Amino acid sequence: MTEPDGEHRSSSGTGLLAERTGDYEARGITKSFDEVTVLRDVTVRFRPGEVHALVGENGAGKSTVLKLMAGIYHPDAGSLVLDGQPLPALNPSQAQRRGIYLVPQEPRLMPDLSVTENLYLGALRTRRGTGTVAWRAMYDTTEGLISSVGLRVDPRTAAGRLSLAQQQLLECARALSHGCRIIFFDEPTSPLTAHDAEKLFELMNQLRSEGLTLGFISHRLEEVQEIGDRITVLRDGAVVARAERGTLTRDDLIRAMIGRQLTVMSRSRRSGPGSGPGETRESGGTGAVMLNVDQLSSPPQVNGMSVQVRAREIVGLAGLVGSGRTEFAETIFGIRAPVSGTVQVAGRDITGASPRKCIDAGLVYLAEDRGRSGIFADVDITRNETAAILPRLPRLAGIFIRPRLEQERARDAAQRMDVRASSVGAAMKTLSGGNQQKALLARWMLAEPRVAVLDEPTRGVDIGAKESIYQIIEKLAGEGLAVLVISSELEDLIRVCDRVYAVYEGRIVGELTGPDITPDALGQLVVGAS
Amino acid sequence: MTMAKDAEPVVSARQAASRRWDVAWLGRRREVLVAAAVIIVIAISTAVHSYFWSSANISFIFADSIVVAFLALGESFVMLGRGIDLSVGAIMGMSAIIVGFRIQNHGMTLGPAILLGAAVGIVLGLGNALLVGVTRLPPIIATLGTFSVYSGLEFVVTNGNQVDTIPNSITNLGVNTVLPGVPVILIATLPFFIVAALVLRYTTFGRSIYAVGDDAEAAYRAGIPVQRTLFLTYVIAGLFSGLAGVVFLIHTSGASSTTGNTDNLSAIAAALIGGTALTGGRGGAFGALIGSVFLSATLTALSYLHVSDVWQPAGVGVLVLLAVISDSSGGRPRLRRRSRPARSRPWRSRP
């Protein structure tokens, strides 16, 4: 571990435009929201020609640091120093004019505008004289710009039709087109597949070699170690470690992040159903077939997928983003209409049934995007948990819901799912990502399902909560639930599944069981090789 | 368990229960604020004009506010589901005319009149419900369309006549008082508000409305029948607007082809002032009532202060804008951004 010390490159200079190098430092930053201090005396320095990774648990303050530096928030104390010059209070557009750009966690593009329009948003080029928009010229330069970041699409394509990975690349192109020299990425890889993340890293490497200043946030320690020249670890709003590449091991990082040692990802935990320490799951993991999907199609994303899950079994669905995994789940759960094929839950046909009917038949679906299609952010935990079982709540005179009993149920479920909150009356938005996810698991378990489809159950969840979610899943399977886990993180699937299907272009392209589930084998299958 | 095992997962029921009161109090705070504002308006007006504080005048304010309160109550159901109904005024007008003619020309009594008013409201509300809940038109377009149709029909139905002779046996409800300043009509209509509040808070349907208004996509995925819920909110808005028509007859003892044309905005204003959000998921039945009383007291006060009646629509408009502004700055902006404070976790013990 080394403390950063000042070998300034140009700070003695006058800070003229030409001398800008992009050495950007947050010095002693403190920031509070509503009397909760989220950053305490944080100093981070981003240097040109380096990739600087910020790591830490959810809520450690990583995003807040970048948002402060990009002018979205203002520090309560401390200063921002660009090339040796303290900056005045910034707003995002002023920050951009000084060459600072933050690529947000979810790209904020105008979905109905073209790639070109998004790129030139607010600064459309016009023809001299007439003042009309110079489309031809813009399309031409767009091609050059986007291909320089590795994006190969028609500049006239609507941005909403790009994949998430492509949208991120477009955000990068936008930063470059504004001449930005300092680019921050707020958890860029969490929605990306390994393949797309690799492409993003290539781009970051290329930008680094051009002398740009790069900062990024990540949960994935492998990639932090792979690409970060410098790592800063935050915990509870303070910097707890700084390191250069290669000076910290993975275990060191984890210890710094959570303040203690973890024994996660121990693959040996599950050495096939029955023999592992996975408590009650019985020999062979076999119960009756609970979920039976036969040749389900909803073109173009789902093309004849057959999947079976038995009681007490945890089955994985591995595939890249865009492979049709989520669409498959949505087709089962009545969000998309199936064109052909059948879905049976515990022997009952529910093909094309609405979510309500699916839930009543014993099938629940934990959605991929918890913020957009899971939680009610402003509402308390109780109501979030009971939303799916409103008709089954205890009542007075058969009509009026009894709030106290409702709350008791919610509290019991929250306890079972290990939700950490001040009370079940707390608003959902005050919880961390991991606790929100557990509260949603509680919602679905209250529905007493026989089959649970969990789509990216550990996305955006910190490492401790992740392990706790796995344990919950294993416990539920042990109690007889049939679980289908969808994930793009192969490690997760290997960690938790008895059996894994691989999906590629809406088809099942392979099935692995027990010890055969290896990163190599799965990795081959999900990219369609073999 | 891997981390923070010592942290207490969720607190005891007793603590949770004591918190519930905090939440309940916060939820009611808007109603309390508006009630305080009503008292201030009355106090100032009484200081200027002592007749303002008379049984007859206070009773008039209450009776006057019941008309808008019914419209606002129906509107609240729709707004809680993140919709809007611009036709409530016209539905009230149609109901007042149809019922009024039955009373005037056929000697219909109060009981059947209420049922007829409710029926007219439900039928016209069904129009909106079909357009929004089944055809899935944007509510603002659908109800602007039906507003135009229904207020046009008012001319067709009246055919140049108007309702102007409602027997005293009926209009007395709006004039007679049970206690000084409390008209019979206020007491008679309170049960509607109580039932509506119970439905909203304690039934599956009511809770579904809040869920749909808060996040329709999440609600659908939680198995809540979104379209059916929306459908019903428009029917209920129709029902209360139809009842408002009957109250209108009781209060004004007449109706014409333009009845209700300007009351849409008053209804929305009253609901907003009472704390129901345009963005859905927040508000309640009593807000509609207290918001209407505030509106009515303020407008009456203006005329006592010799402000000409022609200023009234402008006054309502300003109040609507103020309510919306206070809602968006003081309340919770419902942006889907994640730029909220980093989640703090005070309940987690530090390792």
Contacts between the chains, C-beta under 8 A, distances in Angstrom:
chain1	res1	chain2	res2	distance
A	33	B	340	7.8
A	33	B	341	3.0
A	33	B	342	7.3
A	33	B	344	7.8
A	34	B	341	6.4
A	36	B	341	6.6
A	36	B	344	4.1
A	36	B	346	7.4
A	38	B	341	6.3
A	38	B	342	4.4
A	38	B	344	6.8
A	58	B	343	6.9
A	59	B	342	5.4
A	59	B	343	4.6
A	59	B	344	6.9
A	59	B	345	6.0
A	60	B	342	7.9
A	61	B	342	5.6
A	63	B	338	7.8
A	63	B	342	6.7
A	64	B	341	8.0
A	64	B	342	5.0
A	67	B	339	6.7
A	72	B	339	6.2
A	73	B	339	7.9
A	105	B	338	6.5
A	106	B	338	7.6
A	236	B	350	7.0
A	237	B	342	7.8
A	258	B	3	6.2
A	258	B	351	7.0
A	259	B	350	7.8
A	259	B	351	4.1
A	260	B	3	7.1
A	260	B	351	5.4
A	262	B	2	6.0
A	262	B	3	7.2
A	263	B	2	7.6
A	264	B	2	7.1
A	333	B	221	7.6
A	335	B	220	7.7
A	335	B	221	7.0
A	354	B	223	7.7
A	354	B	225	7.7
A	355	B	220	6.2
A	355	B	221	5.6
A	355	B	222	7.3
A	355	B	223	4.7
A	356	B	223	4.0
A	356	B	224	7.5
A	356	B	225	6.2
A	358	B	223	7.6
A	359	B	222	8.0
A	359	B	223	4.3
A	360	B	223	7.6
A	365	B	221	7.0
A	367	B	221	5.8
A	371	B	336	7.4
A	371	B	338	7.4
A	372	B	217	6.5
A	372	B	218	7.7
A	372	B	336	7.4
A	373	B	215	7.9
A	373	B	217	4.7
A	373	B	218	5.4
A	373	B	221	5.4
A	374	B	218	5.7
A	374	B	221	7.3
A	375	B	215	7.7
A	375	B	218	6.5
A	376	B	211	6.4
A	376	B	214	4.6
A	376	B	215	5.5
A	376	B	218	6.0
A	376	B	219	7.9
A	376	B	281	7.7
A	377	B	214	7.8
A	377	B	215	7.6
A	378	B	214	6.4
A	378	B	281	6.6
A	378	B	282	7.4
A	378	B	332	6.2
A	378	B	334	7.7
A	379	B	210	7.5
A	379	B	211	7.8
A	379	B	214	6.0
A	379	B	281	7.5
A	380	B	23	7.2
A	383	B	207	7.2
A	383	B	210	7.9
A	383	B	211	7.6
A	387	B	211	5.7
A	387	B	218	7.7
A	387	B	219	7.0
A	387	B	222	4.1
A	387	B	223	8.0
A	387	B	224	6.8
A	388	B	222	4.4
A	388	B	223	5.1
A	390	B	204	4.5
A	390	B	207	5.6
A	390	B	208	6.6
A	390	B	224	7.1
A	391	B	204	5.4
A	393	B	204	7.7
A	396	B	202	7.8
A	399	B	202	7.7
A	399	B	203	6.2
A	400	B	198	6.5
A	400	B	202	3.9
A	400	B	203	6.5
A	401	B	202	4.9
A	401	B	203	6.8
A	401	B	204	7.3
A	401	B	207	7.0
A	403	B	20	7.9
A	403	B	202	7.4
A	404	B	17	7.6
A	407	B	13	7.5
A	407	B	16	6.5
A	407	B	20	7.7
A	408	B	13	6.7
A	411	B	10	5.5
A	411	B	13	6.8
A	411	B	16	6.8
A	414	B	9	6.9
A	414	B	10	4.8
A	415	B	9	5.3
A	415	B	10	5.8
A	418	B	1	7.8
A	418	B	9	5.9
A	419	B	9	6.3
A	419	B	10	6.2
A	420	B	4	7.4
A	420	B	7	5.7
A	420	B	8	7.9
A	420	B	9	5.7
A	420	B	10	7.7
A	420	B	345	7.0
A	420	B	347	6.1
A	420	B	348	6.1
A	421	B	9	7.9
A	421	B	10	5.7
A	421	B	347	6.5
A	422	B	11	6.3
A	422	B	19	7.9
A	422	B	346	7.1
A	422	B	347	5.0
A	423	B	10	6.4
A	423	B	11	4.8
A	423	B	15	6.1
A	423	B	16	4.3
A	423	B	19	5.2
A	424	B	10	5.8
A	424	B	16	5.9
A	425	B	16	5.7
A	425	B	19	4.5
A	425	B	20	5.8
A	425	B	23	5.7
A	429	B	340	6.8
A	430	B	343	6.6
A	430	B	344	7.7
A	431	B	343	6.6
A	432	B	343	4.6
A	432	B	345	6.0
A	433	B	343	7.7
A	443	B	222	7.1
A	464	B	2	5.6
A	464	B	3	3.9
A	464	B	4	7.1
A	467	B	2	4.6
A	467	B	3	7.9
A	468	B	1	6.9
A	468	B	2	6.2
A	468	B	3	7.6
A	471	B	1	7.5
